[in-house]
Amino acid sequence: MFYEVRIFNPKGNLKKVVSPRELSKAYWNSFNKTQPAKMESLILLREYKKQINSADYHSGNQA
């Protein structure tokens, strides 16, 4: 949940009011832009671990 944000200039006068809806929209847009990269990294890490485990299994170096 987001709350209204008031932005003031250096003199203390109200410059802008950002609504909760605008804040939510900005947050989710930012979140959605970063998620694909994170998911790709996790997928690559999982594949790398599978390769290592497979190589260890075939070479007899099981932990």
N, CA, C and O atoms as a MOPAC input file, in Angstrom:
PM7 MOZYME 1SCF
protein

 N      0.84100 1    -1.17300 1     0.00000 1
 C      0.00000 1     0.00000 1     0.00000 1
 C      0.88700 1     1.23800 1     0.00000 1
 O      1.84600 1     1.33500 1     0.76500 1
 N      0.55600 1     2.15400 1    -0.85000 1
 C      1.31600 1     3.38500 1    -0.95600 1
 C      0.48700 1     4.55300 1    -0.43300 1
 O     -0.74100 1     4.53800 1    -0.51300 1
 N      1.15500 1     5.54100 1     0.08900 1
 C      0.49600 1     6.74500 1     0.57900 1
 C      0.88000 1     7.92600 1    -0.29500 1
 O      1.92200 1     7.91500 1    -0.95200 1
 N      0.04200 1     8.93000 1    -0.29700 1
 C      0.30400 1    10.15000 1    -1.05500 1
 C      1.64400 1    10.74900 1    -0.61700 1
 O      1.95800 1    10.78900 1     0.57200 1
 N      2.41700 1    11.20600 1    -1.58200 1
 C      3.71700 1    11.82400 1    -1.30000 1
 C      3.67200 1    13.27400 1    -1.74100 1
 O      3.24200 1    13.58900 1    -2.85100 1
 N      4.11500 1    14.13500 1    -0.87000 1
 C      4.16800 1    15.56400 1    -1.20000 1
 C      5.62300 1    15.98100 1    -1.34900 1
 O      6.45500 1    15.71600 1    -0.48100 1
 N      5.90900 1    16.63200 1    -2.45300 1
 C      7.27400 1    17.07200 1    -2.75000 1
 C      7.30400 1    18.59000 1    -2.63600 1
 O      6.50100 1    19.29900 1    -3.24100 1
 N      8.26000 1    19.06300 1    -1.83600 1
 C      8.38700 1    20.49400 1    -1.59300 1
 C      9.67500 1    21.01800 1    -2.20800 1
 O     10.66300 1    20.29000 1    -2.30800 1
 N      9.66400 1    22.28400 1    -2.62000 1
 C     10.87900 1    22.91500 1    -3.11100 1
 C     11.69900 1    23.38700 1    -1.90900 1
 O     11.21400 1    23.31900 1    -0.78000 1
 N     12.93000 1    23.86400 1    -2.12400 1
 C     13.78100 1    24.29300 1    -1.00400 1
 C     13.17000 1    25.39700 1    -0.13400 1
 O     13.54100 1    25.53400 1     1.03200 1
 N     12.25500 1    26.17400 1    -0.67500 1
 C     11.62100 1    27.24700 1     0.10100 1
 C     10.45800 1    26.73800 1     0.94500 1
 O      9.88600 1    27.48500 1     1.73800 1
 N     10.11200 1    25.47600 1     0.77400 1
 C      9.03700 1    24.89400 1     1.56500 1
 C      7.67600 1    24.95200 1     0.90200 1
 O      6.67100 1    24.58500 1     1.50900 1
 N      7.63600 1    25.41300 1    -0.34400 1
 C      6.37100 1    25.46300 1    -1.06300 1
 C      6.10100 1    24.11200 1    -1.72200 1
 O      7.01200 1    23.43500 1    -2.19900 1
 N      4.82400 1    23.74300 1    -1.73400 1
 C      4.43000 1    22.48200 1    -2.34300 1
 C      4.70200 1    22.52800 1    -3.83600 1
 O      4.22500 1    23.41400 1    -4.54500 1
 N      5.48200 1    21.55300 1    -4.30000 1
 C      5.85300 1    21.50400 1    -5.70600 1
 C      4.99100 1    20.50000 1    -6.46100 1
 O      4.53200 1    20.78200 1    -7.56800 1
 N      4.76800 1    19.31600 1    -5.85800 1
 C      4.03800 1    18.26400 1    -6.54500 1
 C      3.44900 1    17.30600 1    -5.52200 1
 O      4.01000 1    17.10700 1    -4.44500 1
 N      2.32200 1    16.72100 1    -5.86900 1
 C      1.70800 1    15.66900 1    -5.06200 1
 C      1.63100 1    14.42400 1    -5.93600 1
 O      1.06300 1    14.44500 1    -7.02800 1
 N      2.21200 1    13.34400 1    -5.43400 1
 C      2.20800 1    12.08000 1    -6.18300 1
 C      1.17400 1    11.16800 1    -5.52500 1
 O      1.25100 1    10.88000 1    -4.33000 1
 N      0.21700 1    10.72600 1    -6.31600 1
 C     -0.87100 1     9.90000 1    -5.78900 1
 C     -0.39900 1     8.47700 1    -5.52400 1
 O      0.58900 1     8.03000 1    -6.10700 1
 N     -1.10100 1     7.76400 1    -4.64700 1
 C     -0.76700 1     6.35400 1    -4.40100 1
 C     -0.83700 1     5.52100 1    -5.68400 1
 O     -0.05100 1     4.59200 1    -5.87100 1
 N     -1.75900 1     5.85000 1    -6.54200 1
 C     -1.89800 1     5.11600 1    -7.79800 1
 C     -0.65500 1     5.29600 1    -8.67900 1
 O     -0.16400 1     4.33000 1    -9.26300 1
 N     -0.14900 1     6.53000 1    -8.77300 1
 C      1.06800 1     6.78600 1    -9.56300 1
 C      2.26500 1     6.04600 1    -8.97200 1
 O      3.07200 1     5.47900 1    -9.70900 1
 N      2.37800 1     6.05100 1    -7.65100 1
 C      3.48800 1     5.36600 1    -6.99000 1
 C      3.42000 1     3.85800 1    -7.22900 1
 O      4.43600 1     3.22000 1    -7.50200 1
 N      2.22600 1     3.29900 1    -7.12500 1
 C      2.05200 1     1.87400 1    -7.35600 1
 C      2.41400 1     1.50800 1    -8.78600 1
 O      3.10900 1     0.52000 1    -9.02300 1
 N      1.94700 1     2.29600 1    -9.72600 1
 C      2.23700 1     2.03400 1   -11.13200 1
 C      3.74200 1     2.08800 1   -11.40200 1
 O      4.28100 1     1.22600 1   -12.09600 1
 N      4.41500 1     3.09400 1   -10.85700 1
 C      5.86500 1     3.22600 1   -11.04900 1
 C      6.60800 1     2.03700 1   -10.42200 1
 O      7.55700 1     1.51000 1   -11.00400 1
 N      6.16300 1     1.62700 1    -9.23700 1
 C      6.81800 1     0.50200 1    -8.56000 1
 C      6.69300 1    -0.77400 1    -9.38300 1
 O      7.68600 1    -1.46100 1    -9.62200 1
 N      5.48000 1    -1.09000 1    -9.81600 1
 C      5.28000 1    -2.34100 1   -10.54100 1
 C      5.93500 1    -2.32600 1   -11.90800 1
 O      6.38700 1    -3.36800 1   -12.38100 1
 N      5.99600 1    -1.17400 1   -12.55200 1
 C      6.72500 1    -1.08900 1   -13.82400 1
 C      8.19900 1    -1.39000 1   -13.60400 1
 O      8.81200 1    -2.12500 1   -14.37800 1
 N      8.76100 1    -0.82600 1   -12.55300 1
 C     10.16900 1    -1.07300 1   -12.22500 1
 C     10.38300 1    -2.54200 1   -11.86800 1
 O     11.35400 1    -3.15300 1   -12.31500 1
 N      9.50100 1    -3.10200 1   -11.08300 1
 C      9.60300 1    -4.50100 1   -10.66200 1
 C      9.56200 1    -5.43000 1   -11.86900 1
 O     10.36700 1    -6.35600 1   -11.96700 1
 N      8.64600 1    -5.19400 1   -12.77300 1
 C      8.49100 1    -6.05400 1   -13.94500 1
 C      9.67100 1    -5.95600 1   -14.90400 1
 O      9.96000 1    -6.91000 1   -15.62500 1
 N     10.34900 1    -4.82500 1   -14.92300 1
 C     11.52300 1    -4.67700 1   -15.78600 1
 C     12.70700 1    -5.46800 1   -15.25300 1
 O     13.52500 1    -5.94400 1   -16.04100 1
 N     12.82200 1    -5.62200 1   -13.93500 1
 C     13.97800 1    -6.31200 1   -13.35600 1
 C     13.76600 1    -7.80500 1   -13.21300 1
 O     14.74800 1    -8.54500 1   -13.15800 1
 N     12.54700 1    -8.28100 1   -13.15200 1
 C     12.28800 1    -9.68900 1   -12.92000 1
 C     12.81000 1   -10.62100 1   -14.01100 1
 O     13.40400 1   -11.64500 1   -13.67300 1
 N     12.62500 1   -10.32800 1   -15.30000 1
 C     13.13100 1   -11.26500 1   -16.31200 1
 C     14.63200 1   -11.53500 1   -16.17400 1
 O     15.07400 1   -12.66900 1   -16.36000 1
 N     15.40500 1   -10.52300 1   -15.85700 1
 C     16.85400 1   -10.70300 1   -15.71400 1
 C     17.15600 1   -11.61400 1   -14.52900 1
 O     18.04900 1   -12.45700 1   -14.61000 1
 N     16.42800 1   -11.45500 1   -13.44100 1
 C     16.64700 1   -12.29500 1   -12.26800 1
 C     16.26800 1   -13.74100 1   -12.56500 1
 O     16.98500 1   -14.66400 1   -12.18000 1
 N     15.15800 1   -13.93800 1   -13.24100 1
 C     14.72600 1   -15.29200 1   -13.57300 1
 C     15.73100 1   -15.96700 1   -14.50300 1
 O     16.02800 1   -17.15200 1   -14.34800 1
 N     16.24600 1   -15.22000 1   -15.45800 1
 C     17.23500 1   -15.78400 1   -16.38500 1
 C     18.48500 1   -16.21400 1   -15.62500 1
 O     19.05700 1   -17.26700 1   -15.91100 1
 N     18.90900 1   -15.40700 1   -14.66200 1
 C     20.08100 1   -15.74700 1   -13.86600 1
 C     19.84900 1   -17.01900 1   -13.07300 1
 O     20.73400 1   -17.87000 1   -12.98800 1
 N     18.65100 1   -17.15700 1   -12.48500 1
 C     18.33900 1   -18.36000 1   -11.71400 1
 C     18.29700 1   -19.59800 1   -12.59600 1
 O     18.75700 1   -20.66600 1   -12.19300 1
 N     17.75200 1   -19.46300 1   -13.78800 1
 C     17.68500 1   -20.58700 1   -14.71200 1
 C     19.09500 1   -21.02000 1   -15.12400 1
 O     19.39400 1   -22.21300 1   -15.15700 1
 N     19.95200 1   -20.05800 1   -15.43600 1
 C     21.32400 1   -20.38500 1   -15.81300 1
 C     22.07600 1   -21.04900 1   -14.67000 1
 O     22.83700 1   -21.99300 1   -14.88800 1
 N     21.86500 1   -20.55900 1   -13.45300 1
 C     22.51600 1   -21.14900 1   -12.28500 1
 C     22.04700 1   -22.58700 1   -12.08200 1
 O     22.86100 1   -23.46300 1   -11.79000 1
 N     20.76400 1   -22.83900 1   -12.23100 1
 C     20.21700 1   -24.18000 1   -12.07300 1
 C     20.81100 1   -25.11700 1   -13.12100 1
 O     21.17100 1   -26.24800 1   -12.79600 1
 N     20.92000 1   -24.67000 1   -14.37000 1
 C     21.49300 1   -25.50300 1   -15.43100 1
 C     22.96400 1   -25.79900 1   -15.15900 1
 O     23.43100 1   -26.91300 1   -15.39500 1
 N     23.69700 1   -24.79600 1   -14.66100 1
 C     25.11000 1   -24.97500 1   -14.34000 1
 C     25.27800 1   -26.02300 1   -13.24300 1
 O     26.15600 1   -26.88200 1   -13.32400 1
 N     24.42900 1   -25.94500 1   -12.21500 1
 C     24.51600 1   -26.92000 1   -11.12200 1
 C     24.20700 1   -28.32700 1   -11.61500 1
 O     24.83800 1   -29.29300 1   -11.18700 1
 N     23.23400 1   -28.44100 1   -12.51700 1
 C     22.91400 1   -29.75900 1   -13.07600 1
 C     24.10700 1   -30.32100 1   -13.83300 1
 O     24.39500 1   -31.51400 1   -13.73200 1
 N     24.80700 1   -29.47800 1   -14.59200 1
 C     25.97000 1   -29.92800 1   -15.35300 1
 C     27.07400 1   -30.39900 1   -14.41600 1
 O     27.70700 1   -31.42800 1   -14.65500 1
 N     27.29700 1   -29.64800 1   -13.35800 1
 C     28.34500 1   -30.02000 1   -12.39800 1
 C     27.98300 1   -31.34500 1   -11.72900 1
 O     28.82600 1   -32.23600 1   -11.61500 1
 N     26.74100 1   -31.47400 1   -11.29200 1
 C     26.31800 1   -32.71200 1   -10.62800 1
 C     26.39600 1   -33.89200 1   -11.59000 1
 O     26.78800 1   -34.99100 1   -11.19600 1
 N     26.03300 1   -33.67500 1   -12.82400 1
 C     26.08700 1   -34.73600 1   -13.81800 1
 C     27.54300 1   -35.13900 1   -14.06900 1
 O     27.84100 1   -36.33000 1   -14.15900 1
 N     28.43500 1   -34.18500 1   -14.18100 1
 C     29.85600 1   -34.46200 1   -14.41700 1
 C     30.44200 1   -35.20200 1   -13.21400 1
 O     31.21800 1   -36.14200 1   -13.39000 1
 N     30.08400 1   -34.79300 1   -12.00100 1
 C     30.56300 1   -35.47300 1   -10.79600 1
 C     30.05100 1   -36.90000 1   -10.73900 1
 O     30.78900 1   -37.81000 1   -10.36300 1
 N     28.81600 1   -37.10000 1   -11.10400 1
 C     28.21500 1   -38.44100 1   -11.07800 1
 C     28.91900 1   -39.37000 1   -12.05100 1
 O     29.24200 1   -40.51200 1   -11.72300 1
 N     29.15400 1   -38.85600 1   -13.26700 1
 C     29.78100 1   -39.68900 1   -14.29500 1
 C     31.26400 1   -39.95500 1   -14.02000 1
 O     31.80500 1   -40.97200 1   -14.45500 1
 N     31.91000 1   -39.05500 1   -13.31000 1
 C     33.33000 1   -39.25700 1   -13.01100 1
 C     33.54300 1   -39.99300 1   -11.69100 1
 O     34.67200 1   -40.34000 1   -11.34400 1
 N     32.45000 1   -40.23000 1   -10.95400 1
 C     32.56200 1   -40.95700 1    -9.68000 1
 C     32.92900 1   -40.06900 1    -8.51800 1
 O     33.27000 1   -40.58200 1    -7.45300 1
 N     32.87400 1   -38.75700 1    -8.67100 1
 C     33.21600 1   -37.81800 1    -7.59600 1
 C     31.96300 1   -37.31900 1    -6.86300 1
 O     31.76300 1   -36.11300 1    -6.71600 1
 N     31.15200 1   -38.22700 1    -6.42100 1
 C     29.93400 1   -37.81500 1    -5.73100 1
 C     30.27600 1   -37.33100 1    -4.33900 1
 O     31.16400 1   -37.86400 1    -3.67400 1
 N     29.54000 1   -36.29300 1    -3.90700 1
 C     29.79400 1   -35.74800 1    -2.56300 1
 C     29.02000 1   -36.49600 1    -1.51700 1
 O     29.11200 1   -36.17400 1    -0.33200 1

